Structure formats: C-alpha cells, structure tokens
Amino acid sequence: MDKSAELMRRYRPRLAPAVVALVLLAAYLGGCGQRTPAGSVDDLFIANQRYNIDRDRGVVRVFAQVVNEGEGIVRQVKMEAVLYSAEGQKRGTNNVILTDIKPGERRDFAIMVTSHSHSERVEITPKEVE
C-alpha cells in the first residue's frame, strides 16, 4: 500500500469532521445564506419636496426626494401625497410605489394629484404597501 493511501485510511475518520467544521465556520463568518435585513418605511425621510399648483388645469405636481436612513433595503413603499385647503380640508390624494431603496440611497419621485378645489399645502407620507 502506498504512503498516501495509508495516511488517508488512518486520518480520514478525524479529517471529515474537521473539514465539516471549517466549512460551517467559513459560511457563518462569511455571511453565507444571510440576507440584507428588510428596511422599514419608518426608516424613510422626505429630504426635499416642492410642488407646483396649476389652478388652470386643476392639478398639483409634487416633486420630492426620499432618503433611506435605515440599515436595510426598503423593498416597497407607497409615497402618498395629500392636498389640503387653507382650512385644512383634504382636497385630493394620489400615490406612487417605490421599490428597493437601499440604505443611504436618495430617490427622487414625482406625483401628479388632481385638486378638487383650491389647494394650499401638500403632505407626503411613506406608507406600507397593502
């Protein structure tokens, strides 16, 4: 019997568990199988917003930027724009769905909202997608 075959026969029972332990340790330390944690709409911040009220056409064009301040990817979020009158009455609403917003990412978006009367202000809110 040659020397390598003799060594394998002698050390195989000890070698197999050691190899399995090393593979499992490497997978654990390397993050194998781990997914990026899911982010939350609570991690989103409206960094910039502006709007244009077009009274002739009865629409409000909303432009904004959302920032993911969390540590996980926000897979889906509904950005909702609500128009209000000077008296605080709701005058229109619309939304847009954004997907896969990475941690630290700034994402621009736009929403056109039909105004059902004179609108004076706009509120943008991130919401869970139902």
Secondary structure, DSSP 8 states (H G I E B T S, - for coil): --HHHHHHHHHHHHHHHHHHHHHHHHHHHHTTT----B--GGGEEEEEEEEEEETTTTEEEEEEEEEE-SSSBEEEEEEEEEEE-TTS-EEEEEEEEEEEE-TT-EEEEEEEEE-SS---EEEEEEE---
